Amino acid sequence: MKQLRTLTVLIVATAIFGLPVASGGSSPADLLYAQPGQLVSVNGFRLNLYCTGSGSPTVVFDSGFLDWAPAWSTVQPQIAKWTRACSFDRAGAGFSEPGPMPRTSVRIAKELHAALDRAGITGPFILVGHAFGGDNVRTFADLHMGEVAGLVLVDADATDLEPKWMQELDRRGRGELVSQLRDCRSAIAEHKPLPVVGSGKSPKTCAQQLFFRGLPEAQWSPELNAKVLEIAQTQFAMYDAYASEMEQMTRDEAYLQQHRRSFGSRPIRVLTSGHHGVPAGVPDRVKYQHEITQAQARWLMLSSNSKQIFAHSNSEYIQFDDPETVIDVIREVHDQASKRSAVRRE
C-alpha cells in the first residue's frame, strides 16, 4: 500500500506540474513534509510537529504568513545533523487541525509552547522566525524568555518598528488579501472553480498563487509540490485561519510594541535580504526596502550580542535562495548558546 500511495503522488505531481520524476527508488528528503509528523493534542485540537535530530538547545522554526512547515525543508534537515530541530504547522494549516479563533501571535505562541511541552521537548530553545513567523517567535520569547537561548530572524516582518506611513500602507493592503482568502475558501467549500489571482501570460488559481512564493516551488520535489497544492485546493479551514491571522496582525504589532523585553546577552541574529515583500502601489521601492532594513536593525538593541547579516537572496525567502547563510547563522547561535549554558553550569 505504501508503494502504491507513493506512485500515486508521483503521477499526480507529473500531471499537475509537468515536472520530471526521479527514478531509481530513492525518495526525496523533503517527503518528510508531505505527510503528518507528530500530532500533539493542545487546547482541543492537534498541532502537527516535525522534530528531527537530537541535542540541545532545540531549534524551533516558525514560517511566514501563508506558509507552513515545508518553508524549512532546505534548512531543518541540515540543522538536525547536529541538534534537535522542530518545525510545525500553525493551527488550521498543513496537517494541523483548526484551532480556536482569533489567530493572534499570543495564541500561536502559547499553542506552540504547550505542544512542545506535551511532546516532551523542553528548552532551551533557539527561535527562528521567517516573515510573519518573526512576530510569533518574538511573542514566544516575551512569554517564555527563561527558556530562550537565542533568536534568529529571517527577513522577519518589522511592521511594529516601521515609520507610521509604512505601517498605514501595509495595513491598508491587508483587507484585499483577506478578501481573496475568503473568496478562495468559499469556492473550495462550495466545490466551485477556484478564482484566478493576478494576470499575465500564465495566470494561476488562488491555491497556486497565494501560498509560499507560488506553486510549484523550484526548491521542492514534485511529490512535495503535489501534496502542498492538494492541501491548498481542499483545506478550506486553512483559509479561515490565515484570514484571521492577517486580521489580527495590527493587534499583534501593538503587543510587540508594548512588550519589548531585553534578551540580555542572548545572541540575536537578523538576516536581511533587501528584497522583502512590498505592497502594491509603493512609489519608491528602494526607499521602502531601505526603511525595512532600518526597522529590522532596531532588533539589535534588544541584546548585547546581536548582528545584522545581509544574505545573498533575490526574495524574502532567504532559506530557499541562500540556505547556507541561514544554516551557518543558526550554527553560530547554537554554539554560542551552548557555551553560555556551560559557563552557567560551572
C-alpha positions as CSV (number, residue, x, y, z in Angstrom):
1,M,0.0,0.0,0.0
2,K,2.8,2.4,0.9
3,Q,4.4,1.9,-2.6
4,L,1.1,2.4,-4.2
5,R,0.5,5.7,-2.4
6,T,4.0,6.9,-3.4
7,L,3.3,6.0,-7.0
8,T,0.0,7.9,-6.9
9,V,1.7,11.0,-5.6
10,L,4.4,10.8,-8.4
11,I,1.7,10.5,-11.0
12,V,-0.3,13.5,-9.6
13,A,2.9,15.6,-9.4
14,T,3.7,14.9,-13.0
15,A,0.2,15.6,-14.2
16,I,-0.1,18.9,-12.2
17,F,3.3,20.4,-12.8
18,G,4.8,18.6,-15.8
19,L,7.9,18.1,-13.7
20,P,10.3,15.1,-14.2
21,V,10.1,12.4,-11.6
22,A,13.3,10.9,-10.4
23,S,13.8,7.2,-10.9
24,G,15.8,4.6,-9.1
25,G,13.7,4.2,-6.0
26,S,15.3,6.9,-3.8
27,S,12.9,9.2,-2.0
28,P,13.4,13.0,-1.8
29,A,14.4,14.2,1.6
30,D,11.5,16.7,1.7
31,L,8.9,13.9,1.7
32,L,9.0,14.4,5.4
33,Y,6.7,17.4,5.0
34,A,4.3,15.6,2.6
35,Q,2.8,13.6,5.5
36,P,1.9,14.4,9.1
37,G,4.7,14.3,11.7
38,Q,3.7,14.1,15.4
39,L,0.2,15.3,16.0
40,V,0.1,16.7,19.5
41,S,-3.2,17.5,21.4
42,V,-3.4,21.1,22.6
43,N,-6.4,23.2,23.5
44,G,-8.9,20.9,22.0
45,F,-7.1,20.3,18.6
46,R,-4.0,18.6,17.3
47,L,-0.9,20.6,16.2
48,N,1.5,19.0,13.7
49,L,5.2,18.9,14.8
50,Y,8.2,17.8,12.8
51,C,11.0,17.2,15.3
52,T,14.2,15.7,14.0
53,G,17.7,15.1,15.3
54,S,18.8,15.2,18.9
55,G,20.7,17.6,21.1
56,S,20.3,20.9,22.9
57,P,19.5,23.8,22.5
58,T,16.5,22.8,20.3
59,V,16.0,24.9,17.2
60,V,12.3,25.8,16.7
61,F,11.2,27.2,13.4
62,D,8.0,29.2,12.5
63,S,7.1,30.1,8.9
64,G,5.8,33.2,7.3
65,F,2.2,34.2,6.6
66,L,0.5,31.8,4.1
67,D,3.3,29.2,4.7
68,W,3.7,26.2,6.9
69,A,6.5,23.7,7.8
70,P,7.8,23.0,4.2
71,A,9.2,26.5,4.3
72,W,12.1,24.9,6.3
73,S,12.7,21.9,4.0
74,T,16.1,23.3,2.8
75,V,17.3,24.1,6.3
76,Q,15.8,21.8,9.0
77,P,17.4,18.5,7.7
78,Q,20.9,20.2,7.9
79,I,20.3,21.6,11.4
80,A,19.1,18.1,12.6
81,K,22.5,16.7,11.8
82,W,23.9,18.4,15.0
83,T,21.0,19.2,17.2
84,R,17.2,18.8,17.6
85,A,15.2,20.8,15.2
86,C,11.4,21.3,15.2
87,S,9.1,22.9,12.7
88,F,5.3,23.0,12.9
89,D,2.2,23.8,11.0
90,R,0.2,26.5,12.7
91,A,-3.4,25.7,13.6
92,G,-5.5,25.1,10.6
93,A,-2.6,24.9,8.2
94,G,-0.8,21.9,6.7
95,F,-1.6,18.8,8.7
96,S,-2.6,20.7,11.9
97,E,-6.3,20.8,12.8
98,P,-8.2,24.1,13.1
99,G,-7.7,25.9,16.4
100,P,-9.6,28.5,18.4
101,M,-10.1,31.9,17.0
102,P,-8.9,34.6,16.7
103,R,-5.5,33.6,15.5
104,T,-3.3,36.1,17.4
105,S,0.5,35.8,17.8
106,V,-0.1,35.3,21.6
107,R,-2.4,32.4,21.0
108,I,0.0,30.9,18.4
109,A,3.0,31.2,20.8
110,K,1.1,29.6,23.7
111,E,-0.1,26.7,21.5
112,L,3.4,26.1,20.3
113,H,4.8,26.1,23.8
114,A,2.1,23.7,25.0
115,A,2.7,21.4,22.1
116,L,6.4,21.2,22.6
117,D,5.9,20.6,26.3
118,R,3.4,17.8,25.7
119,A,5.7,16.2,23.2
120,G,8.4,16.1,25.9
121,I,10.5,18.8,24.2
122,T,11.8,21.3,26.7
123,G,14.1,24.4,26.5
124,P,16.4,26.0,26.0
125,F,15.1,26.9,22.6
126,I,16.7,28.8,19.7
127,L,13.8,30.5,18.0
128,V,13.9,31.0,14.2
129,G,11.2,33.1,12.5
130,H,10.6,34.0,8.9
131,A,8.5,36.9,7.8
132,F,5.2,36.8,9.9
133,G,6.7,34.0,11.9
134,G,9.1,36.6,13.4
135,D,6.1,38.1,15.2
136,N,5.2,34.8,16.7
137,V,8.7,33.8,17.9
138,R,9.3,37.3,19.4
139,T,6.0,36.9,21.2
140,F,7.1,33.4,22.3
141,A,10.3,34.9,23.7
142,D,8.3,37.6,25.6
143,L,6.1,34.9,27.2
144,H,8.9,32.4,27.9
145,M,12.2,34.3,28.0
146,G,13.6,31.9,30.6
147,E,13.5,29.1,28.1
148,V,15.0,31.1,25.2
149,A,18.7,30.6,24.3
150,G,18.8,32.7,21.1
151,L,16.8,34.3,18.3
152,V,17.3,34.2,14.5
153,L,15.0,36.4,12.4
154,V,15.0,35.5,8.7
155,D,13.8,38.6,6.8
156,A,11.2,38.9,9.5
157,D,8.3,41.4,9.5
158,A,9.2,44.6,11.4
159,T,5.9,46.5,10.9
160,D,5.8,47.4,14.6
161,L,9.1,49.2,14.2
162,E,8.5,50.8,10.8
163,P,7.7,54.5,10.2
164,K,4.0,55.3,10.6
165,W,3.5,55.9,6.8
166,M,4.7,52.4,6.1
167,Q,2.6,50.9,8.8
168,E,-0.5,52.5,7.3
169,L,0.4,51.4,3.8
170,D,1.0,47.8,5.0
171,R,-2.3,47.7,6.9
172,R,-4.4,49.2,4.0
173,G,-3.4,46.3,1.8
174,R,-4.4,43.6,4.2
175,G,-8.1,43.9,3.6
176,E,-7.7,43.0,-0.1
177,L,-5.7,39.8,0.7
178,V,-8.3,38.7,3.4
179,S,-11.0,39.2,0.7
180,Q,-9.0,36.9,-1.7
181,L,-8.7,34.3,1.0
182,R,-12.4,34.4,1.8
183,D,-13.3,34.1,-1.9
184,C,-10.9,31.1,-2.4
185,R,-12.3,29.5,0.8
186,S,-15.9,29.8,-0.4
187,A,-15.0,28.3,-3.8
188,I,-13.4,25.2,-2.1
189,A,-16.3,24.8,0.4
190,E,-18.9,25.1,-2.4
191,H,-16.9,22.9,-4.8
192,K,-16.7,25.7,-7.4
193,P,-13.8,26.6,-9.7
194,L,-11.0,28.4,-7.8
195,P,-10.7,32.1,-8.6
196,V,-7.7,33.2,-10.7
197,V,-5.3,35.6,-8.9
198,G,-3.1,38.1,-10.8
199,S,-2.6,38.5,-14.5
200,G,0.0,37.8,-17.2
201,K,0.7,35.0,-19.6
202,S,0.2,32.3,-17.1
203,P,-2.5,33.3,-14.6
204,K,-2.8,31.0,-11.6
205,T,-5.6,30.0,-9.3
206,C,-5.6,31.3,-5.7
207,A,-4.4,27.9,-4.5
208,Q,-1.3,28.1,-6.8
209,Q,-0.5,31.8,-6.2
210,L,-1.3,32.7,-2.6
211,F,0.9,30.2,-0.7
212,F,4.6,30.4,-0.1
213,R,6.0,32.3,-3.2
214,G,3.7,30.5,-5.6
215,L,3.4,26.9,-6.7
216,P,5.2,24.9,-7.8
217,E,8.3,25.8,-5.7
218,A,11.5,25.1,-7.5
219,Q,13.3,24.0,-4.3
220,W,10.8,21.2,-3.7
221,S,10.4,17.7,-5.1
222,P,7.4,17.0,-7.4
223,E,6.0,14.9,-4.6
224,L,6.0,17.7,-2.0
225,N,4.7,20.2,-4.6
226,A,1.8,17.9,-5.3
227,K,0.9,17.5,-1.6
228,V,1.1,21.2,-0.8
229,L,-1.1,22.0,-3.8
230,E,-3.6,19.4,-2.7
231,I,-3.8,20.9,0.7
232,A,-4.2,24.4,-0.8
233,Q,-7.0,23.2,-3.1
234,T,-9.0,21.3,-0.5
235,Q,-8.4,22.6,3.1
236,F,-10.8,25.5,3.4
237,A,-10.2,25.7,7.2
238,M,-6.7,26.9,6.4
239,Y,-8.1,29.9,4.6
240,D,-10.1,30.8,7.7
241,A,-7.0,30.5,9.9
242,Y,-4.9,32.7,7.6
243,A,-7.6,35.3,7.2
244,S,-7.8,35.5,11.0
245,E,-4.0,35.8,11.3
246,M,-4.0,38.7,8.9
247,E,-6.9,40.4,10.6
248,Q,-5.1,40.2,13.9
249,M,-1.7,41.5,12.7
250,T,-2.3,45.1,13.9
251,R,-3.1,43.7,17.4
252,D,0.0,41.5,17.2
253,E,2.1,44.5,16.4
254,A,0.6,46.6,19.2
255,Y,1.5,43.7,21.6
256,L,5.1,43.7,20.4
257,Q,5.4,47.5,20.8
258,Q,4.2,47.2,24.4
259,H,6.4,44.2,25.2
260,R,10.0,45.0,24.1
261,R,11.9,42.7,26.5
262,S,15.7,42.7,26.7
263,F,17.4,39.4,25.7
264,G,20.4,40.3,27.8
265,S,23.4,38.7,26.2
266,R,21.5,36.0,24.4
267,P,22.5,36.0,20.7
268,I,20.2,37.7,18.2
269,R,20.9,37.4,14.5
270,V,18.9,39.4,12.0
271,L,19.1,38.2,8.4
272,T,18.1,40.8,5.8
273,S,17.5,40.2,2.1
274,G,16.9,43.7,0.8
275,H,14.1,42.1,-1.2
276,H,11.3,42.0,1.4
277,G,7.7,41.9,0.2
278,V,6.5,45.4,-0.9
279,P,2.8,46.3,-1.0
280,A,1.3,47.3,-4.4
281,G,1.4,50.9,-5.3
282,V,4.6,51.8,-3.5
283,P,6.2,54.7,-5.5
284,D,9.8,54.3,-4.3
285,R,10.6,50.6,-3.8
286,V,14.3,51.4,-3.0
287,K,13.3,53.7,-0.2
288,Y,10.8,51.2,1.1
289,Q,13.4,48.4,1.2
290,H,15.9,50.8,3.0
291,E,13.3,51.5,5.7
292,I,12.6,47.8,6.2
293,T,16.4,47.2,6.6
294,Q,16.5,50.0,9.2
295,A,13.4,48.7,11.0
296,Q,15.0,45.2,11.2
297,A,18.2,46.7,12.6
298,R,16.3,48.1,15.6
299,W,16.1,44.5,16.9
300,L,19.8,44.7,17.5
301,M,19.1,46.9,20.5
302,L,17.4,44.0,22.3
303,S,20.7,42.2,23.0
304,S,24.3,43.0,23.8
305,N,25.2,40.1,21.4
306,S,23.4,41.0,18.1
307,K,24.3,41.2,14.4
308,Q,22.5,42.1,11.2
309,I,23.6,39.9,8.3
310,F,22.9,40.6,4.6
311,A,22.1,37.5,2.7
312,H,22.5,36.7,-1.0
313,S,18.8,36.4,-1.8
314,N,16.6,37.7,-4.6
315,S,13.5,37.3,-2.4
316,E,12.5,37.3,1.3
317,Y,12.8,33.5,1.2
318,I,16.4,33.5,2.3
319,Q,16.1,29.9,3.4
320,F,15.4,28.9,-0.2
321,D,17.8,31.3,-2.0
322,D,20.7,31.2,0.4
323,P,20.1,28.3,2.8
324,E,23.8,28.0,3.8
325,T,23.8,31.5,5.3
326,V,20.7,30.6,7.4
327,I,22.3,27.3,8.5
328,D,25.7,29.0,9.4
329,V,23.9,31.7,11.4
330,I,21.9,29.1,13.3
331,R,25.0,27.1,14.0
332,E,26.8,30.2,15.3
333,V,23.9,31.0,17.7
334,H,23.7,27.3,18.8
335,D,27.5,27.2,19.5
336,Q,27.3,30.5,21.5
337,A,24.2,29.4,23.4
338,S,25.9,26.1,24.3
339,K,29.0,27.8,25.6
340,R,26.8,30.3,27.6
341,S,24.9,27.3,29.1
342,A,28.2,25.5,30.0
343,V,29.5,28.6,31.8
344,R,26.4,29.0,33.9
345,R,26.7,25.3,35.0
346,E,30.3,25.8,36.2
